Every structure is written in structure tokens, then in C-alpha cells.
Amino acid sequence: MSVKGLINIKRYMFLIITICGLLICMAESANASDIKINGEVYQMQSRIVNGTTIVSLWDLSKALNFTAEWDSDTQIISIVNKDTSKLINKSLLIDNSGKQREISLAAQMQGNTIMVPLRLLCESLGYKVDWNEKSHNILISTNNLSQKYLLLLKKTLEDYKSDPLDIDLNLIQPMTVGLILSSEVKHYENNPNSNSEVIIRSQVKWLLEHADDDKDGIYGWGLPQEWDAFNDGSTNPANTPYTITTALVGYGLLDALSLNNFWNSSDYNQIINLLDLIALYWCNNAWTDYKSGGGYFWYSLKKSDDYFTPNVSSMFLGFLSQLLSEHNTYLSQPQRAFIKNRIDKAATAIISMAELRDGEPYWNYIYFEDESKNTPNDLVHHIYILQGMEYYRLRGGQVNIPWSTKDSIKSVNSFSQEGEIYRFSNKEYERIKNMPDYCTPSNLWGTGMMLAFYSQNNELDRAKDVFEIISQNYGPFANLKLWPENFSKESIFYGRHAAHVLYGMANMMFLNYNNTDIIRNFSNGILSDELFTLPTGLNEFDICYVDGIYHLFYDDKIQTKHREAKTIAELANATDDFSISGRYPSILYENNIWHLWICDQEKPFTNHYVANDAKGPYKYSDTCPKNLADIDVTRNSMNNKYYAGYKHLESLRGGVLVSDSPYGPWVDLGNVFDKYTANSWHEYEEADGSVFFNMGRAYFLFAGWDGIKQKLGIVEFNPMTGKAISPATCLLSPELPWQQRNNSLKIFNPVYINAQDSSIQNARIYYAHNPSAAVNAGWGYIEAKQSCKSIEEVINKNKTDF
């Protein structure tokens, strides 16, 4: 049978090795040197033949966890591994692309043992093979990121009980559990699997069972050993809840709650109820008002720890921001307002104490009244501050942050230089040059948070560089060390530190900013057939559902018209009951007022009209900024501001307006996409910008044009800045016959609608085909795969008072 035939027969990923029938006499030496795989020594039967190390196939299969099967009739070994599709005969290695590589030594039988070339087989399976001249060891390391992640996850899960301090303890660290939980949620979102599900559920179960380990009836998480954080003699007993630990655990639990259809109502309620109680207790009992109208959360719940430590306060306000924006299901309106006030005041204090250097923010680790005691932040605590403030920024924080995300990234850059990562920023040189450890490398958790922060902010090239430094200087995986080997020979494994690297890896590998429930649900949603066509061609439109009636406003390329019906299907035969000169309609109904925005392209302006009835008469009210079309207006119930998506008529870029009122004045936040988030599939035009909000998060819908096809896109954006937080997801391309009518490969005008009649279960995005001529044009929808509840629906259904 030919090599090609063998490849075609095997449906699974495999490696086949043909055994030579005749033993060739070769120069052999005794057993090869020790073999280390990811830092651990493995005992294998091995020989060196003509300078090539060969090992027992069975020993290697156990060490690398692959399956080897021997067919005595064909003299073929099948090595099954999901990540490989390679074929080895006695002289060639052929991969599934047809690329060939000559091999100098075939597999061979020695007694009852099959011996295979070590380097060839390992590299084929995705491993890296090195020779350590000093120790005379063969080093095999995982070359695949997913495998390295899983190795570190396994190691951390096994060893998070041992986080050595001054004494030999065997105690589980809640911070480690929280970081494992956040990491594995990202893994599960990327690749749902039973192993991840078991890990997630077990970590949540442990955290819930240990939410009050000091047995005082107050919930939170801390250290399982006693601790004097400030060396002031105020040693806290074991299991005292600490704010930073509680925040990191809180992030993990909120991440777990974000998994769609994962928790039953009882489990969900238990988790969210606990987090609400923690939020209220900390805001009431671990808080001090501070200068400049701000305030801060204490280091712990103990009054003796009433210190302003910015990293602690920032991480906790970030946790609270996520809680309020995504999961505030059991808090009353006064409780939400109280927590929101604490969040804003904590942000105010952190902003007021930031020292901007070239626009980049820096802080002290702690602010003592005696300023001579103040020292700068090290890397991990610096990033804690930045991460908490970015959570605040992205979740609609009301206090303006005077530095940008790019400024934050630049400040993180200042901790690395020439392939090394340092404990302190080079911008702090004047303050630290007399400290004995001023040029100390960062310890492991600092590098882990740097990896996470770069990944979360789309600095993937920098993230990869950090990962390489961790691998080379703090490795090998998965036995990561606290310090680089050239700085310290200490080799003890610290679970909390390794968990920060695990968290960083999960963000680098699995994080997709557009991986929110609603974007996933639409990306995997149900695509409708063509609903119906209108004789004049359905051009731009808007649709809303009010008091059991669908209202369709659309233009026929000259006028905007209105029709209404009880169902979507009935709109096809409904009668147009009014028209008004202008195009690109947007409709908003609230407080018994109908607001209609339509564009007069000759001027070019978008005018705002109001009426007491959907059918009019409409009266002119005001005019939006010049040169903006496709305006679509909605209200954000979280901050009661009005947002409008648009297309700029000159640049053809999509952007966002914001106002305190539907009557304006409007502030232009500018283009949604910048050079970091733009993509080639919408490089020519971003038309029909439309904004909607779901569970406290802001989304921008648009029709992107690449010069050939017009496609529907969606992206999450920051409601404070109007900027996309990642490249957009392409939801739909015009591939169906009705979407290509008149040889026009254009679909456009996406409109999100959640409140609909009872026959429709989930949210929909309606859209139209653009025929580029006055011919019949149809429209259709994408229906979300799962329910997209609004925050008001969840609150109204579940609201209780404590």
C-alpha cells in the first residue's frame, strides 16, 4: 500500500512508523543521558545509535501521554495524537500538507522493545528537544501553548495547597483558587469540555464552602495563616478576610456566572446573593472618606488595616463595577446607588493620587502620613491598580480618568528592558536608586499580571515576549520558580504566583473581547429566510415594538414611511399610513413621545422630529451635528445617557454620539475603530451604525464594506470613549441568493430588538438587502441562540431588599 493510501485511510490524527524488517548493524553506545520532560526526570530505556538517541516507544508514550498501537502483520506502529497528522516510513517523514523530510534512522526492534528516534518523534508531536551541555540532560519541553497551559493548570491544582511562607504550611490559598477559576472559565468559553466543567464547579464549591472560614458571620476570603501586612505589630489572625483576595475571588465567581446555561437557578442565586452581601458589607464597614472628595477600601476588614493602598481599592472597585454592570440582580435601587457612589469615590481618590509622568500614571504602594515611609509600587501591585481602573473605565465609570489605556500600557512597559522584567519601573529610578533591591527582577506573579494585562489590552506581541521571558527565566513549565534562575536558586513552587501566570496565559490564549454571551449567541444564531420584499425596495429602516404593535419606519430612497402590525409577517401587507421627506430613519419611543431622526442629504444634516403618535404629525425639534447620517438613537438605562451610532458622510467611518437628552446637545466621541481595532473587511465604509446595551455593556452594530461585499459586524465598545475594545466580529456575509439580488453583494442596516411578541423567544438583529437600484429588496434577521435578557428584566424579576 502506498504512503498516500495510508494517509487517506486514517481518519484520525496519527503518526505511523514503519519498522525495518531487518536489523542493521549500527554503532551503539550505552544508555543515553537522563531525559527531562518539562523539568521532570523520566526513566526510559534508551540508546545512542550513530549519534542519534533512540528510546522505548512504550516508555515515551507513557511520558507524553499518547497511544501507540502495533500491527504485527503490516509491521506498522500507529501513534494517535489529536495534534498531529504525520507519517513516517523508513526514510521519510511526510506531513499532511505533503511536505517531506528525510530521516537518517528508522525505528527498530531490540528484543521485545520498539525503539524510536527521540528527537524526530517528539518534534513531530509538537515538543521542543534541547541538549543541556552542562548537565548532560536531554530536555523535552512543551512547544504547544495549550499543552503548557494544561500542564501548569494541573501543577497549580495539585500544589496550590503548598504556598511556602516563613513556615511549612499545607493550606489552600483562596486567591489561588479564584485565579484558577477565572482562567478555566476562559478555557471553557473557548472550548467547552467536561474536564473544565469539573474544575469550574469544584473551585466554586470550595470558595462557597470557605467564604466564612473565621466563623464570624461576615463573608470574604483572606489568607489561611496569620499576617502582619504593614509590619506594625497588628498581626491579623488566620482567615481574616482581605480586600485584595476577596476582589480576586469575586472576579473568579463573576467570570463563572457569565457562563451561559451553566448554572441552575439555585446555584446562581447562591453565588450572586453572597457577592451582593460582600459588596454591601465592605462598602459599609471597610471604608474611609479621603481627600479630594474620594475614599478608599481598607486593606482588610480590621480597623487596624485602615490604610489607603491603591492597588487594593482599585481591584475592589473593579470587582464592584463588574458586579453592578453585569449581575446586580438582587440589589435594590438605593443599594445600587450606594455602591455606585463608593465606586466613584474610590476612583476619585486613586485618580487624585496618581502622578503622571509623560502622561503615564504611577502611585505609591501605600500612602502614609509620614511621606518618608512611602515607596513606589512593584509590578504586580501597579498592574492591580491599572486593571481595576480599566474595569471601571470599560463598565461606564462616571469619573473621567485623565490617562488613556495606551498610557497605562506605556507605564507597564517601563518595568521591562532588554529582555528582562524588573520589580520597579525605570521611571522611579530617582526614588529607588538608594534602595538595596532597586534593580531586582520581578517575581513570578508580577510577570503573570503583566502577561494578563498586555493580553487584555490587545498587546499580543508584548504578551508573547513576556511569555517567552517566563518560559526561559522562570521555567521550566510547569515547575515555575519564584525568581529567575540567574537571580535565585530557590526552586520552591508557589501556587499563588503560578496561578497569576496561569491567569495571564488564559488571557493570552483564550480571551476574546467579543466573546461575550450576546456576541456568541448572535454569531451562532439562527438565520431567517427572506421575510418579504417591498416593491420600492426596503432601503434604510428602523423597527420597534410598543404595546403589542410592531412599528416599521423605512425609506424608499426619497421619503420615510411608516406601517404597523401585530406580527412581523403582517407587516408585509400593512398599509403605509404617513410619509415625510428624508431618509435613514431612527425611532425612539419613551414617555409617550415618538422621536424620529431622518437625514436631509442635500444639506447634509439629520433632523429630529417629535410626535404624540407614531403616525404623526411630526414637528421639527432640533438638528444633529453636520455631515452625519444613518443616525440611530437609544438610551443607556445604566447611566440614562442617549447614544447614537452614525456614519460620517465624508470619511465613511462609523462613530458614536452621546447626550444627556434626546434633544441634544450631542457630543461626538469620534470613530469607533482606530488603527488597533480596524479590519480589512470594513476598510472602505462603516455604514448604518447602531448602538444597543445589554447587561450593562455597550455594543456597536454596523455594515462594513470591503469594496466587494457589505457585511454585518458587531463590536463591544467603551461607552465613556466610544472606542471599540477589540476588532469587530463579522456576523453575516451576503451568501444567500436573496442577499445577492441584482448582483449586489450587500446587506446592511442592522437593528437590534429585544422586546418582541411572545412568539419570539430571543433577541434579533434585523437587516436588509441593498439592491443598489429601485428593485425589490428583502429583509431578514439573525435570532440569538440563547436569551439575551436586559438588565431591567433581570432586576424586575428578581429584585429583593436585604
N, C-alpha and C positions, 0 to 999 in steps of 0.2 A: 504494500500500500504506500502511496506517495505521501510526502510531508503535507502537501495540500489537502489530501484526503483526510489525514489525521486531524488537521485543524478544523475542517468542515464537520467532521463527525462530532467533535467535542463541543457541547453547547455551553458548558460551564467554563469559568476561568480556570486555566490549568497550566501546568508545566509538565512536559513529557521528556523523560530522559531515556535514551536507548542504551542498553548495556552491551558493551562489546562481548561477543561470544568467546573470543579468545583472550586469555590473559597475556598481556605484552610484558616482557621483562623490562623493568624500569629500575633506575637507581632510586633506592628508598632510604629514608632515614627513620630514626625512632619517632616516637610521638611528637607532634608539633607542640608549640608553646601553649600556655593557658589561653583559653578563649573566653573573653568577657562580652556579654550582651547587655547593653545599657547599664554597664557598670557592675554587673554581677557575673561571677565566675561560674561557668558551666563545665561539667565533666563530660567529655566526649571522646570516643575512640577516634584517633586522628593520626595521620601520617604525612610526611612530606615526600612527594614524588616528583623528581626532576624540578625541584624548586616550587612546586605547587602544593598547597595544603589541601588534603582531602580528608573528609570526616564521614563518620557514620551517618547515613541518611536518617536512620531512626532516631539517633540522638539529636540531630539537628531539627527534625520535625517536632520533637517534644519541646525543644527550647524556643523555637519560633512559632509554635502553635499552628502548624499546617498539617494536612492529611496526606499521607503517602500510600499509594496502592501499587502492588507489584503483580504484573501479569506474566506468569511463567511461560505461557505459550508464545506470546509476542516479544518477551524479554523487554517490556516497556514499563517504566515507572510513571504513574500519573500523580502529579503533585497538585493538589487542589488548593487554591488560594484566591479569594474574591478579587484581589487587587492585581492579578497577573493574568496574562494571556500570552504565554511564551512556549516555544517548542525547542527542545534540544535533541539533536541526534548526535552521532559520534563525532561530527566535525563542525557543525554549525549551530548557532543559536538564532532562531528566527522569531521575531515578534509578530503581532497580528497586523502590523502595517506592511509586512513583507521585508522589513529591514533585516539584514543578515550580519552576523558577527562570527568570525572564526574562533574556534576554541582549540586549545592545544592538548587538552587531556580529557578523555571521555570518562564517564562513570565506570566503575569496575567492581567485581566481586572479590572479596577477601574472606575466604571461608564462607560463613553464612551471612556475612555482613556486606551490604551495598555501600560502597564508598563513593562520595561525590565531591567535585571541586567546590571548596567552600566559598571562595570569592564569587565565582560565577553564579552559583545558586542564590547566595544572599543578595547580590545586586539585582538579580532577576526578580526577586521577591520584594524589592524596594528598600533594602537595607544598605547602609554605608559600611564599608570594611576598611579599617586602617591598621597600621602596624606601629606599635609603640616601641621604638628602638631602646629606650631607657629601661623599660620593664620587661621587654621581650614578650609582650602580650599581643594577641590579635584582638582588636576592638571592633565589635559589631554594634552599630547604633541604628536606631530607627530613623529612616530617611523620610518617612511619611508623617505629616503633621498630625493626621487623625490618630495614627498609632501612638505617637508621642503623647498626645492629649490623653488617650485612654490609659497609657502606662502611668502617667502622672496622676490621673484620677484614681486608679487602683491603688497606687502607692499612698496617696493622701488619705483615701478612705481607710486603708489599713493602719496608717500610722498617725492619724490626727489625734489619737489619744496621747501620743508622746510628743509634747511640745516643751523640751527641757528648759528650765529656768535655773534658779540657783540650787534647786534640789531636784532629786529624781522623783518626778510626778508621773502618774499614769491617768491623766484626767482629760476628758473631752473638752475641747475649746469651742464654745458656741460660734465664735467668729469664723472658725474654720468650716463648721457645718453650713453657716449662712453662705459663704463663698462657694462651697461645693454645690449648694442648691442653685444659686444664680448661674453657675457655669453649666450645670447639667440641664437646666431649663433651656438655655440657648442651644445646647446639643440636641435636646428633644425637639425643639421647634424646627431645627434644620433637618433632623432625621428621626421622626417618631419611632421608638423601638421599646421593646419590653424591658430591657436592662435599664435604660434611662428612666422609665416609669417607676421601676422598683426603687432606684436610687432617690428620685424626687420624693416619692411617698415616704420612704424611710427617713429622709432628712427632715421633712416637715413634721412627721410624727415625733421624732426626737425633740425638735425645737418646741413643739407644743407641750410635750411632757415635762420640759425643763424650763418653762417660762417663769417659774417662781421657785428657783432652787434654794433661795434663802428663806422660804416659807413665811414671808411677812405679808402675803396677800397682795403684793404690788408686783406687777408683771414687768419683765425686762430680762436682758441677758448680760452677763459680765464674764469675769474670769473665775475659774474654779479654784483659784488659790488666792490667798490674801495679797494685797498690793498697796504700796505707798507710791502713788503716781508722781508726786511732786517732791519726794524726799523731805517732807516737812514734819514727819512723825505721825501723820494722820493716816495710819495704815487701815485700809478697809478690809473687813473680813472676806473670806471666800464667798463667791457667788453674789457679791454686791453688783447690782445692775449698773453697767457703764453706758454712757450715751453713745459712744462710737460703736461699741459692739452691738448695742440694740439697733442702731441705724443699719449696720451691715446685715444683720439678721433680718431686719424689716425689709430691706431691698430684696433679699432672697425670697421671703414669703410673698411679697408683691409680685415678683417675677413668676413665682409658681402659680399665683392666682390668675395671671394673664393667659395661661394655657386654656384654650377654648375646649369646652366639653370634657374637661379632665376631672373636675371635682363635682361630687354631688352637692346638693344644696346644704346638707348638714355640715359637711367638711368646709365648704366655702364660708358659711356663716360663722363657724367656729374661728376660722383664721381671721376674717375681717373684723369680727367682734373684738378679738384680742388686740389687734393693731389699733383699732379705734380707742380702746381703753388706754393703751400705752400712750397714744398721741395726746389724749386729754390729760392724763396724769402728768406727763413731762411738761406740757405747756402750763399747767397749774402749779407744779411743785418743784421744778428744776429749772427755774427761770429767774434772770435778773435783768432789770432795765439798765441800759448803758448810755453812754454819751451819744450825742447827735441824733437823739430820738430812736436809737436802736435798742437792742437787747441781745442776750445770748443764753444758750442752754448750758447747764453745768456739765462738768466732766463726768459726774455720776449723780446719783440721787442723794448723796450725802452733802449736807451743808458745808462741810469742810472742803469739798471739791468745787465750791462756787468760784471758779476761775474762768476768765474768757480765753478759751482755747479755740481759735478759729476753725481748725480742722474738725473738731467735734461738733461745733454749732452748725457748720456748713453741711456736713454729711447728714445731720439730723433734719435740717430744713429741707434738704433734697429728698429725703425719705418722706417727709410730710407732704411735700409738693406732689410727689408721685401718688401718695395715698389720696389726696384731695382730688387730683385731676382724673384718676382712673378708677378708684374703688371706694368713694366716700358714700357708701350705700346706707349706713346706719346712723350717720351723724345728722342732727337737726341743723336747720339753717343757722341759728345762733352759735352752735358748736363749730360749724364750718367757718363762720366769720371770725370766731375767737382764734382758731388755729391759724387761719389765713393771716390774721393780724400779727401773730407771733412769728410766722414765716417771714413776712415782710420786714418786721423789726430786726430779726436776726440777720437778714440780708443787708439791711441798712448798716448795722454795726460792722459787718465784715467789709463792706464797701468803704466805710468811713476810715477803717484802719489799714486799708491797702496802700502800699507805697508803690506808685507807678514809676517804673524806670524804662524809658523809651516806650511807654505805653503798656509795659508788661507788669502784672500785679505780683507783689511779694508781701509776705507777712512774717511776723514773729511766730514762734511756736506757741507762746503764751504771753499775755500782757500783764506783767506785774506792775504794781505801783512804783516799785523801785526799778527804774528802767535799766539799771546796770545789770539786772538779772536776766533781761530779755535776750533771747538767742533766736537766730533765724530758723525757719522750718527746714527739716531734711526733706528728701524727695517724696517719700510716701505721704507725709502729712501735708506737703504742698499740694500734691495731686488730690488728696481728700478734699481740700478746700475748693479746688477748681472743679472737681466732679460734682460736688454738691451745688455749686453755683450754676453749673451748666444744666443740671436737672431743673433748677429754679428757672433759668432762662427759657428752657425748652417747654416748660409747662405753664407758661403765661405769667411769670412773676411780674408784679406791678412796679417794682423799684428798678429804675434804669441802672444797668451795670455799665460802668464807664470804660470797660475794656472789652474787646471783642474775643470771640473764640480763638481767632488767629493769634491774638496777643497772649492768650492762655497757653497756646501751643508753643509760642516762642519762649515763654518763661520755662516751660518744661525742657525745651531744647538746651537751655543754659546749664542743665545738670549733666550734660554729656559732652565729651570732647575726645576726638581722635580714637574712637572705638572703645572708650571707657565710659562707664556711668558712675557718677560721683554722688556722694551723700548730700553735698551742699551745692547751691548754684554758684557759677562763676561770677554772677552779678553781686554776690555777697562777699566778695574777696576781702574788701576793706574791713568788714566786721569779723571775718573768721580767720584772717591770716595769723592771728596770735593764738588760735585755739590748737591744742595738740593734735586734733583729728580733722583739721580743716580740709585735707586732701584725701580723706578716706573714701574708698569706693562705696557705693550704695550697697546696703544689704539686700537680701533677696526680695523682700516684699516691696521695696521701692521699685525695683526693676519690673516686678509683676504689675504694679499700678501704672507704671509708665507704658508698658505694653498695652494695658487695657485702655488708657486714656487716648493714646495715639489711634488705636483701633476704633474707638467710639467716635472719633472725630475725623474719620476717613484719611488719616495719615498712615496709610498701609505700608508705604515704603519705609517709613521710620519705624513702624511696628515690627517689620521684618528684621530690620537692623538690630532692634532691641532683642528680638528672639534669638538671633544668632549670637549676640553677646552672652545671653543667659546660657545658651547651649554650650558655648566654648569655655566660658569663665566660671560658671556656677554649676555645671553639669558634672557627670553625665546624667541624662534622663534615665530613670525617673528619680535618681538619688541626688536631687539638687541640694546644694550646700548653702549655708547662710551667707558666706562671703566668697569672693573669687579665690581660686586656689593660690594665686600668686600673692595674696594678702594674708590669708589664714589657712592653716592646715586642718582646722576644725571640720569634721565631716558629719556632725550630728544632723539628722533630718528634723527640720522644724515644720510641723504641719501647717501652722498659720501662715508662715512665709510661703511655703509651696502652694497653699491654696490661693494666694494672691497671683502667683504665676499661672495657675490653672484658670483663674478668672480672666487673666489677660489673654491666655490662649483661646479661651472660649469666645471672647470678644473678637479676636483676630480672625478666627476660623469660621464662626457660626453667626456672628452678628450681622443682621441685615436691617438697616434702619427702616426699610419699607416692609419689615416682617411683622407689622402689627396685625392684630386679628382681622381688622377690616380690609386691609390690603390683601392679605392672604385669602380672605373669603371672596373678594371680587376676582382675584387672579385665578382662583379655582372655581369660579361661579358658574351659573347656568346661563347659557347664551340662548336668547329667544330667536324664533324665526322672525321674518319681517312682519310687523304688526299690521300696517296698512299704509297706503300711499295717499297723498293729497294731489289733486290734479295740477295745481300750480307749483308743486314741488315744495316739500317741507324744508324750509331753509333753517334759519335760527329759531329756537323756541325755548320756552320755559314752561314748567308744569308744576302745579301744587294741588294738594288735596285738602279741602276745607269743608268741614261739616258734612262729610259724606259725598262730596262732589269733587270730581277732577276738573281743574281749570287748565285749559291748554291755550297759551299765548304763543303765536307763531307769526313769522313774516313771510310774505310772498315775494320778497325781494324789492317791494315798494312800500307796502303798508304792514302794520302789525294788526292781527286779528285775534279774536277770542271765540272759543266754543267751550261747552261744558257738558259733562255726562256723569253718570253714576259709576261707570266702569271704563277702563282703558279701551276695551273693544268698542264700546258705544260711541267713543269719540269719533270713530271713522265716519259715522253717518249723522253726527250732530251738526247743527246749523251755526254758521258764523253769525254772531249777534252784534258785533261792533267792529270798527276798524279805525285806526289812527295812523297818520303819516309817520313813518320812521321804521327802523329795523333793529334787530338784535335785542329782543325784549328780555327784561328780567322782572320778575314779580315777587313781591313780599307782602304778606298779609299779617297784620298784627294790630291789636287794639281796635278792631272794626274798621281799619283803614287799609285800602288797597294801594300799594305803592308800585308804580310802573316806571321802569327806566327804558328808554328807547333812544337810538342813535340817529342823529341827523348828519349823514356823512358829508353833506355839502359844506358844513360849517368849519370843521367837524367837531361836534360836541355830543355828549349823551345828556339828555334832558330827563328830569324827574317829574312825574305827574302823580297826582293822588286822586282817589275817588272813594265814595262810600259804598260802592257796589262794584263787583267785578266787571260788569258790563258798562261802567261809566255812568255819567260823563266824567272824564278825567280833566283835571285842572293843572296847569303848569305850576311847579313849585320852585325848582332850582336847577342848576346845571353843574355837572361834574367837571373835573379838570379836562382841559383840551387834549385832543388827539388820542383819546382812549375810547375803545369800542368793546363790544362783547361783554359789557359790564354785567356782572351777576352778583346780587347783594344778598347777604344773610347776616343773622345776628348770632354772636357767640354768647350763649347763656351763662358761661363761666365768668365773664367779665363785663357782660352787657354792652360790648362794643360791636359795631357793624363793620363787616368786612366785604370787600368787593373784589372779585377777580376781574382782570381785564386783559386786552391785547393792545399794545401801543401801535397806533396806525403808521408810525414812521419806522420804528425799529422792528416791529412784528414780534416783540418779546412779550411774554406773559408776566403780569405783575399783580400786586395787591394794594388796595386802598384800605384805610381804616378811619373810622369816625365814631364819635360818641352818639351820633344821631343819624337816622336815615336821611335827614335833611342837610347833612354836612355840618361844617366844612370837612372835606376829606384830606387826609394826609397820605401822600404817595410813598409807600415803602419800597418802591422800585421793583426791579426784575426779581423774579423768584429764583432763577438759576444764575449761578456765576460760573467762572471757569472751572471750579472744582466739582460742580454738580451738573453742568450741561452735558448733553449727549448728542451723538451724531444723528439720531433718528428724529430729533426736533430742532436741528440746527438752522433751518430756514424760517420757521414760524412756530409760535406757540399761541394758537388761537383759542377763543372760547373759554378763557379762564373762569373757573367756577370754584368757590370755596364752600366747604362744609366742615362741621365739627362733630366729633364722635368721642365720647368718654374723655372729654377734656383735651383732645388732640386735634390739631388743625390739618386739613388736607386740601390740596390744590389739584383740581381736575383740569385737563386741557386737551387740545387736539394738536399733536405735533406733526410737522411736515418736513420731510427729508428731501423734497424735490421729486419724489416718485410716488410715495404713499403718505396719506394722512392717517395717523393712528391715535388711539385714545391712551392718555397717560395719567398717572396719579402719583403724588408725592406728598409726604408729610412735611410741613413747614413750621417754622418758628413764628408764632403769632405776634411776638414782640418786634421782630426784624423783618418779617415777610420773606425770609430766605429758606430755600429748601435745605433740609438737613442731610440729604443724600441725593444721588441720581434718582431719577423717576423710574417707576415701573411701567412698562408698556402693557396695558391691559388688553388691547384688542387691535388687530390689524385687519384691513378690508380684504378678506379672503373668500367670502361667500358671494355667489353670483349677484344677489340683490345689492350687495355692498359695492359692486363694480359696474353698476348700470351706467350706460352711456360712456363706457370706458373710463370712468372717473374712479380712481382708487382712493376715495376719500370718505372717511367717517369722521364726524365732528359733533360739536355742541353737547358734551356730556353734562347731564343734570342728575344730581343725587337726590333721591327722595326716599324717606324712611316711613313717614306716616302715610299709610295707604289703607285701602279697604280690607276687610277681614279675610278675603280670599287670597291675599298675597301675604306670604309668611315673612319674608325677609326684605331688607333694603334693596333698592335697584338703582342702577345708573342707566338712564335713558339716553339715547343718542340718535343722530340722524345720518342718512347718507347724503352726501353733497354731489349732485349730478352735474354741477357746473353748467347747467342750462335749464331752461324752463320746461323740464320734463318731470314725469312722476318720480318723486323721491320718497323712499320709505324711511321708517324708523324702527328701532328695536330696543332691547335692553340687556344688561347683564344683571342677573339676580345673585346676590351674595349667597355663598354656600351655607352660611350659618347666620343666625340672628345678629343684627348689629344694633343692640339696644342703645338708646340715648341715655345720657347721664340722668336726665329728668325722669325718664321712665323707671330707671332702677331706683332712684331716690323715692319717688312717689309710691312705688310698690312696696318698698322695704323700710321706709323711714320710721324710726322709733326714737324715743328720747331716753337717755340714761338716767 
